[in-house]
Amino acid sequence: MTKLLVFLGPVGVGKSTVIRGILALLESKGIKCYKEFFKVFHGIAYLLWILIAKLINLPNAYAPWFMMPYTRGIRLARYLIILSAYMDSFLNLPLKLLKIKILKSLNYIVISEEYLYSTIFDYIYSYVSYGIKGNIFKIPIKFLWILAKKYTPDKIIILEAPINELLVRWRSRGYGEPSLKYIKTQIYFLKIINDKSAIRINTYELNAQETIKTILDRLALIDNGNITRRQ
Protein backbone atom coordinates (compact mmCIF):
# COMPACT_ATOMS: atom_id res chain seq x y z
CA MET A 1 0.00 0.00 0.00
CA THR A 2 1.19 3.52 -0.75
CA LYS A 3 1.58 5.15 2.66
CA LEU A 4 4.20 7.81 1.93
CA LEU A 5 3.71 9.61 -1.37
CA VAL A 6 6.32 12.26 -2.16
CA PHE A 7 5.92 15.01 -4.75
CA LEU A 8 9.02 16.55 -6.28
CA GLY A 9 9.27 19.17 -8.98
CA PRO A 10 10.80 22.50 -9.91
CA VAL A 11 9.52 25.87 -8.78
CA GLY A 12 6.10 26.66 -10.27
CA VAL A 13 5.23 23.19 -11.54
CA GLY A 14 2.05 23.05 -9.43
CA LYS A 15 2.88 20.61 -6.63
CA SER A 16 0.80 22.41 -3.97
CA THR A 17 -2.28 22.63 -6.20
CA VAL A 18 -2.09 18.96 -7.17
CA ILE A 19 -1.54 17.83 -3.58
CA ARG A 20 -4.57 19.82 -2.37
CA GLY A 21 -6.71 18.15 -5.04
CA ILE A 22 -5.52 14.64 -4.22
CA LEU A 23 -5.96 15.19 -0.47
CA ALA A 24 -9.51 16.46 -0.98
CA LEU A 25 -10.39 13.46 -3.13
CA LEU A 26 -8.88 10.86 -0.79
CA GLU A 27 -10.43 12.45 2.30
CA SER A 28 -13.83 12.54 0.60
CA LYS A 29 -13.53 8.74 0.32
CA GLY A 30 -12.86 8.42 4.04
CA ILE A 31 -9.12 7.84 3.69
CA LYS A 32 -7.01 9.21 6.56
CA CYS A 33 -4.44 11.59 5.07
CA TYR A 34 -1.78 13.94 6.31
CA LYS A 35 0.23 16.54 4.42
CA GLU A 36 3.91 17.11 5.20
CA PHE A 37 6.48 19.50 3.77
CA PHE A 38 10.25 19.07 3.43
CA LYS A 39 12.63 21.84 2.47
CA VAL A 40 15.41 23.85 4.09
CA PHE A 41 15.07 25.99 7.23
CA HIS A 42 12.52 24.08 9.30
CA GLY A 43 11.27 24.58 12.82
CA ILE A 44 13.81 26.29 15.06
CA ALA A 45 16.02 27.10 12.05
CA TYR A 46 13.14 28.97 10.40
CA LEU A 47 12.38 30.90 13.59
CA LEU A 48 16.05 31.84 13.86
CA TRP A 49 16.06 33.34 10.36
CA ILE A 50 12.86 35.28 11.04
CA LEU A 51 14.19 36.59 14.36
CA ILE A 52 17.50 37.75 12.87
CA ALA A 53 15.66 39.31 9.92
CA LYS A 54 13.53 41.38 12.30
CA LEU A 55 16.49 42.38 14.46
CA ILE A 56 18.37 43.78 11.45
CA ASN A 57 15.22 45.26 9.83
CA LEU A 58 15.47 43.07 6.75
CA PRO A 59 12.83 43.80 4.08
CA ASN A 60 10.12 41.15 4.27
CA ALA A 61 9.13 41.07 0.60
CA TYR A 62 11.20 37.91 0.09
CA ALA A 63 12.51 35.08 2.26
CA PRO A 64 15.37 36.28 4.50
CA TRP A 65 17.81 33.64 3.18
CA PHE A 66 17.46 35.23 -0.27
CA MET A 67 17.62 38.86 0.87
CA MET A 68 20.26 38.75 3.60
CA PRO A 69 23.38 38.30 1.40
CA TYR A 70 22.43 41.37 -0.64
CA THR A 71 21.42 43.66 2.22
CA ARG A 72 23.50 42.69 5.25
CA GLY A 73 26.50 40.90 3.78
CA ILE A 74 27.16 37.29 2.96
CA ARG A 75 29.00 36.39 6.19
CA LEU A 76 25.91 36.44 8.39
CA ALA A 77 23.99 34.41 5.81
CA ARG A 78 26.78 31.80 5.77
CA TYR A 79 26.68 31.37 9.55
CA LEU A 80 22.90 30.99 9.54
CA ILE A 81 22.93 28.50 6.65
CA ILE A 82 25.51 26.30 8.39
CA LEU A 83 23.63 26.45 11.70
CA SER A 84 20.35 25.69 9.93
CA ALA A 85 21.88 22.70 8.14
CA TYR A 86 22.90 21.14 11.45
CA MET A 87 19.56 21.85 13.12
CA ASP A 88 17.58 20.48 10.17
CA SER A 89 19.74 17.38 9.76
CA PHE A 90 20.01 16.33 13.40
CA LEU A 91 16.79 17.68 14.93
CA ASN A 92 14.01 19.08 12.76
CA LEU A 93 13.93 16.55 9.92
CA PRO A 94 14.42 13.43 12.09
CA LEU A 95 11.40 14.57 14.10
CA LYS A 96 9.38 14.90 10.88
CA LEU A 97 10.44 11.39 9.84
CA LEU A 98 9.41 10.03 13.24
CA LYS A 99 6.00 11.69 12.88
CA ILE A 100 5.58 10.15 9.42
CA LYS A 101 6.52 6.71 10.77
CA ILE A 102 3.88 7.00 13.48
CA LEU A 103 1.21 8.18 11.05
CA LYS A 104 1.98 5.32 8.65
CA SER A 105 1.59 2.86 11.52
CA LEU A 106 -1.86 4.37 12.11
CA ASN A 107 -2.77 3.70 8.44
CA TYR A 108 -2.53 7.29 7.28
CA ILE A 109 -1.49 8.12 3.75
CA VAL A 110 1.16 10.80 4.15
CA ILE A 111 1.58 13.09 1.16
CA SER A 112 4.75 15.14 1.28
CA GLU A 113 5.55 18.19 -0.81
CA GLU A 114 9.30 17.81 -1.40
CA TYR A 115 11.41 15.45 0.68
CA LEU A 116 14.93 14.88 1.96
CA TYR A 117 16.22 15.00 -1.63
CA SER A 118 14.98 18.59 -1.92
CA THR A 119 16.62 19.57 1.37
CA ILE A 120 19.93 18.10 0.24
CA PHE A 121 19.74 19.96 -3.06
CA ASP A 122 18.90 23.30 -1.44
CA TYR A 123 21.73 23.07 1.06
CA ILE A 124 24.25 22.07 -1.59
CA TYR A 125 23.02 24.93 -3.78
CA SER A 126 23.31 27.35 -0.84
CA TYR A 127 26.80 26.12 0.01
CA VAL A 128 27.98 26.67 -3.56
CA SER A 129 26.20 30.02 -3.96
CA TYR A 130 27.59 31.45 -0.72
CA GLY A 131 31.05 29.91 -1.00
CA ILE A 132 30.74 27.65 2.03
CA LYS A 133 33.57 25.10 2.09
CA GLY A 134 35.16 22.61 4.44
CA ASN A 135 34.58 19.01 5.50
CA ILE A 136 32.80 20.00 8.72
CA PHE A 137 30.06 21.63 6.63
CA LYS A 138 29.56 18.41 4.65
CA ILE A 139 28.53 16.44 7.74
CA PRO A 140 24.84 17.52 7.66
CA ILE A 141 24.61 16.69 3.94
CA LYS A 142 26.09 13.23 4.48
CA PHE A 143 23.68 12.58 7.35
CA LEU A 144 20.73 13.65 5.19
CA TRP A 145 21.83 11.16 2.51
CA ILE A 146 21.84 8.42 5.16
CA LEU A 147 18.31 9.38 6.20
CA ALA A 148 17.17 9.52 2.57
CA LYS A 149 18.42 5.97 1.95
CA LYS A 150 16.89 4.63 5.14
CA TYR A 151 13.50 6.36 4.90
CA THR A 152 12.61 5.90 1.25
CA PRO A 153 9.09 6.89 0.12
CA ASP A 154 6.67 4.26 -1.12
CA LYS A 155 6.13 6.31 -4.28
CA ILE A 156 7.73 9.41 -5.73
CA ILE A 157 5.89 11.62 -8.21
CA ILE A 158 8.17 13.98 -10.15
CA LEU A 159 6.19 16.70 -11.90
CA GLU A 160 7.92 18.24 -14.89
CA ALA A 161 7.37 21.12 -17.33
CA PRO A 162 9.52 23.18 -19.74
CA ILE A 163 11.39 26.10 -18.18
CA ASN A 164 9.43 28.71 -20.13
CA GLU A 165 6.17 27.22 -18.89
CA LEU A 166 7.46 27.22 -15.32
CA LEU A 167 8.32 30.91 -15.56
CA VAL A 168 4.86 31.72 -16.92
CA ARG A 169 3.16 29.86 -14.06
CA TRP A 170 5.44 31.46 -11.48
CA ARG A 171 4.70 34.97 -12.71
CA SER A 172 0.95 34.34 -13.08
CA ARG A 173 0.75 33.48 -9.38
CA GLY A 174 2.36 36.76 -8.41
CA TYR A 175 5.40 35.14 -6.82
CA GLY A 176 7.90 37.49 -8.44
CA GLU A 177 10.84 36.46 -10.59
CA PRO A 178 12.57 33.21 -9.60
CA SER A 179 16.26 32.64 -10.22
CA LEU A 180 16.68 31.04 -13.63
CA LYS A 181 19.95 29.51 -12.47
CA TYR A 182 18.19 27.91 -9.51
CA ILE A 183 15.42 26.45 -11.66
CA LYS A 184 17.85 25.03 -14.24
CA THR A 185 19.98 23.46 -11.51
CA GLN A 186 16.89 22.09 -9.80
CA ILE A 187 15.64 20.50 -13.02
CA TYR A 188 19.03 18.88 -13.58
CA PHE A 189 19.05 17.51 -10.03
CA LEU A 190 15.57 16.03 -10.46
CA LYS A 191 16.57 14.35 -13.73
CA ILE A 192 19.40 12.43 -12.06
CA ILE A 193 17.15 11.00 -9.34
CA ASN A 194 17.13 7.31 -10.18
CA ASP A 195 14.62 5.84 -7.76
CA LYS A 196 12.69 2.75 -8.82
CA SER A 197 9.54 4.11 -7.20
CA ALA A 198 9.68 7.40 -9.14
CA ILE A 199 6.94 8.25 -11.63
CA ARG A 200 7.61 11.20 -13.92
CA ILE A 201 4.69 13.20 -15.29
CA ASN A 202 5.04 16.05 -17.76
CA THR A 203 2.40 18.60 -16.75
CA TYR A 204 2.81 20.72 -19.88
CA GLU A 205 -0.63 21.23 -21.50
CA LEU A 206 -2.29 19.50 -18.53
CA ASN A 207 -4.51 21.40 -16.12
CA ALA A 208 -4.61 20.54 -12.43
CA GLN A 209 -7.53 18.11 -12.73
CA GLU A 210 -5.93 16.27 -15.65
CA THR A 211 -2.66 16.03 -13.74
CA ILE A 212 -4.44 14.65 -10.68
CA LYS A 213 -6.28 12.04 -12.76
CA THR A 214 -3.04 10.99 -14.44
CA ILE A 215 -1.33 10.58 -11.08
CA LEU A 216 -4.16 8.55 -9.54
CA ASP A 217 -4.32 6.33 -12.62
CA ARG A 218 -0.59 5.71 -12.51
CA LEU A 219 -0.69 4.93 -8.80
CA ALA A 220 -3.76 2.71 -9.18
CA LEU A 221 -5.34 4.46 -6.20
CA ILE A 222 -8.71 4.69 -7.91
CA ASP A 223 -10.57 1.81 -9.50
CA ASN A 224 -13.97 2.43 -11.09
CA GLY A 225 -14.32 5.65 -9.13
CA ASN A 226 -13.43 4.07 -5.79
CA ILE A 227 -10.28 4.35 -3.72
CA THR A 228 -8.38 1.07 -3.66
CA ARG A 229 -5.69 -0.22 -1.38
CA ARG A 230 -3.85 -2.08 -4.05
CA GLN A 231 -0.23 -2.99 -3.40
C-alpha positions as CSV (number, residue, x, y, z in Angstrom):
1,M,0.0,0.0,0.0
2,T,1.2,3.5,-0.8
3,K,1.6,5.1,2.7
4,L,4.2,7.8,1.9
5,L,3.7,9.6,-1.4
6,V,6.3,12.3,-2.2
7,F,5.9,15.0,-4.7
8,L,9.0,16.5,-6.3
9,G,9.3,19.2,-9.0
10,P,10.8,22.5,-9.9
11,V,9.5,25.9,-8.8
12,G,6.1,26.7,-10.3
13,V,5.2,23.2,-11.5
14,G,2.0,23.1,-9.4
15,K,2.9,20.6,-6.6
16,S,0.8,22.4,-4.0
17,T,-2.3,22.6,-6.2
18,V,-2.1,19.0,-7.2
19,I,-1.5,17.8,-3.6
20,R,-4.6,19.8,-2.4
21,G,-6.7,18.2,-5.0
22,I,-5.5,14.6,-4.2
23,L,-6.0,15.2,-0.5
24,A,-9.5,16.5,-1.0
25,L,-10.4,13.5,-3.1
26,L,-8.9,10.9,-0.8
27,E,-10.4,12.5,2.3
28,S,-13.8,12.5,0.6
29,K,-13.5,8.7,0.3
30,G,-12.9,8.4,4.0
31,I,-9.1,7.8,3.7
32,K,-7.0,9.2,6.6
33,C,-4.4,11.6,5.1
34,Y,-1.8,13.9,6.3
35,K,0.2,16.5,4.4
36,E,3.9,17.1,5.2
37,F,6.5,19.5,3.8
38,F,10.2,19.1,3.4
39,K,12.6,21.8,2.5
40,V,15.4,23.8,4.1
41,F,15.1,26.0,7.2
42,H,12.5,24.1,9.3
43,G,11.3,24.6,12.8
44,I,13.8,26.3,15.1
45,A,16.0,27.1,12.1
46,Y,13.1,29.0,10.4
47,L,12.4,30.9,13.6
48,L,16.0,31.8,13.9
49,W,16.1,33.3,10.4
50,I,12.9,35.3,11.0
51,L,14.2,36.6,14.4
52,I,17.5,37.7,12.9
53,A,15.7,39.3,9.9
54,K,13.5,41.4,12.3
55,L,16.5,42.4,14.5
56,I,18.4,43.8,11.4
57,N,15.2,45.3,9.8
58,L,15.5,43.1,6.8
59,P,12.8,43.8,4.1
60,N,10.1,41.1,4.3
61,A,9.1,41.1,0.6
62,Y,11.2,37.9,0.1
63,A,12.5,35.1,2.3
64,P,15.4,36.3,4.5
65,W,17.8,33.6,3.2
66,F,17.5,35.2,-0.3
67,M,17.6,38.9,0.9
68,M,20.3,38.8,3.6
69,P,23.4,38.3,1.4
70,Y,22.4,41.4,-0.6
71,T,21.4,43.7,2.2
72,R,23.5,42.7,5.3
73,G,26.5,40.9,3.8
74,I,27.2,37.3,3.0
75,R,29.0,36.4,6.2
76,L,25.9,36.4,8.4
77,A,24.0,34.4,5.8
78,R,26.8,31.8,5.8
79,Y,26.7,31.4,9.5
80,L,22.9,31.0,9.5
81,I,22.9,28.5,6.7
82,I,25.5,26.3,8.4
83,L,23.6,26.5,11.7
84,S,20.4,25.7,9.9
85,A,21.9,22.7,8.1
86,Y,22.9,21.1,11.5
87,M,19.6,21.9,13.1
88,D,17.6,20.5,10.2
89,S,19.7,17.4,9.8
90,F,20.0,16.3,13.4
91,L,16.8,17.7,14.9
92,N,14.0,19.1,12.8
93,L,13.9,16.5,9.9
94,P,14.4,13.4,12.1
95,L,11.4,14.6,14.1
96,K,9.4,14.9,10.9
97,L,10.4,11.4,9.8
98,L,9.4,10.0,13.2
99,K,6.0,11.7,12.9
100,I,5.6,10.1,9.4
101,K,6.5,6.7,10.8
102,I,3.9,7.0,13.5
103,L,1.2,8.2,11.0
104,K,2.0,5.3,8.7
105,S,1.6,2.9,11.5
106,L,-1.9,4.4,12.1
107,N,-2.8,3.7,8.4
108,Y,-2.5,7.3,7.3
109,I,-1.5,8.1,3.7
110,V,1.2,10.8,4.2
111,I,1.6,13.1,1.2
112,S,4.7,15.1,1.3
113,E,5.5,18.2,-0.8
114,E,9.3,17.8,-1.4
115,Y,11.4,15.5,0.7
116,L,14.9,14.9,2.0
117,Y,16.2,15.0,-1.6
118,S,15.0,18.6,-1.9
119,T,16.6,19.6,1.4
120,I,19.9,18.1,0.2
121,F,19.7,20.0,-3.1
122,D,18.9,23.3,-1.4
123,Y,21.7,23.1,1.1
124,I,24.3,22.1,-1.6
125,Y,23.0,24.9,-3.8
126,S,23.3,27.3,-0.8
127,Y,26.8,26.1,0.0
128,V,28.0,26.7,-3.6
129,S,26.2,30.0,-4.0
130,Y,27.6,31.4,-0.7
131,G,31.1,29.9,-1.0
132,I,30.7,27.7,2.0
133,K,33.6,25.1,2.1
134,G,35.2,22.6,4.4
135,N,34.6,19.0,5.5
136,I,32.8,20.0,8.7
137,F,30.1,21.6,6.6
138,K,29.6,18.4,4.6
139,I,28.5,16.4,7.7
140,P,24.8,17.5,7.7
141,I,24.6,16.7,3.9
142,K,26.1,13.2,4.5
143,F,23.7,12.6,7.3
144,L,20.7,13.7,5.2
145,W,21.8,11.2,2.5
146,I,21.8,8.4,5.2
147,L,18.3,9.4,6.2
148,A,17.2,9.5,2.6
149,K,18.4,6.0,2.0
150,K,16.9,4.6,5.1
151,Y,13.5,6.4,4.9
152,T,12.6,5.9,1.2
153,P,9.1,6.9,0.1
154,D,6.7,4.3,-1.1
155,K,6.1,6.3,-4.3
156,I,7.7,9.4,-5.7
157,I,5.9,11.6,-8.2
158,I,8.2,14.0,-10.1
159,L,6.2,16.7,-11.9
160,E,7.9,18.2,-14.9
161,A,7.4,21.1,-17.3
162,P,9.5,23.2,-19.7
163,I,11.4,26.1,-18.2
164,N,9.4,28.7,-20.1
165,E,6.2,27.2,-18.9
166,L,7.5,27.2,-15.3
167,L,8.3,30.9,-15.6
168,V,4.9,31.7,-16.9
169,R,3.2,29.9,-14.1
170,W,5.4,31.5,-11.5
171,R,4.7,35.0,-12.7
172,S,1.0,34.3,-13.1
173,R,0.8,33.5,-9.4
174,G,2.4,36.8,-8.4
175,Y,5.4,35.1,-6.8
176,G,7.9,37.5,-8.4
177,E,10.8,36.5,-10.6
178,P,12.6,33.2,-9.6
179,S,16.3,32.6,-10.2
180,L,16.7,31.0,-13.6
181,K,20.0,29.5,-12.5
182,Y,18.2,27.9,-9.5
183,I,15.4,26.5,-11.7
184,K,17.9,25.0,-14.2
185,T,20.0,23.5,-11.5
186,Q,16.9,22.1,-9.8
187,I,15.6,20.5,-13.0
188,Y,19.0,18.9,-13.6
189,F,19.0,17.5,-10.0
190,L,15.6,16.0,-10.5
191,K,16.6,14.4,-13.7
192,I,19.4,12.4,-12.1
193,I,17.1,11.0,-9.3
194,N,17.1,7.3,-10.2
195,D,14.6,5.8,-7.8
196,K,12.7,2.7,-8.8
197,S,9.5,4.1,-7.2
198,A,9.7,7.4,-9.1
199,I,6.9,8.3,-11.6
200,R,7.6,11.2,-13.9
201,I,4.7,13.2,-15.3
202,N,5.0,16.1,-17.8
203,T,2.4,18.6,-16.7
204,Y,2.8,20.7,-19.9
205,E,-0.6,21.2,-21.5
206,L,-2.3,19.5,-18.5
207,N,-4.5,21.4,-16.1
208,A,-4.6,20.5,-12.4
209,Q,-7.5,18.1,-12.7
210,E,-5.9,16.3,-15.6
211,T,-2.7,16.0,-13.7
212,I,-4.4,14.7,-10.7
213,K,-6.3,12.0,-12.8
214,T,-3.0,11.0,-14.4
215,I,-1.3,10.6,-11.1
216,L,-4.2,8.6,-9.5
217,D,-4.3,6.3,-12.6
218,R,-0.6,5.7,-12.5
219,L,-0.7,4.9,-8.8
220,A,-3.8,2.7,-9.2
221,L,-5.3,4.5,-6.2
222,I,-8.7,4.7,-7.9
223,D,-10.6,1.8,-9.5
224,N,-14.0,2.4,-11.1
225,G,-14.3,5.6,-9.1
226,N,-13.4,4.1,-5.8
227,I,-10.3,4.4,-3.7
228,T,-8.4,1.1,-3.7
229,R,-5.7,-0.2,-1.4
230,R,-3.8,-2.1,-4.1
231,Q,-0.2,-3.0,-3.4
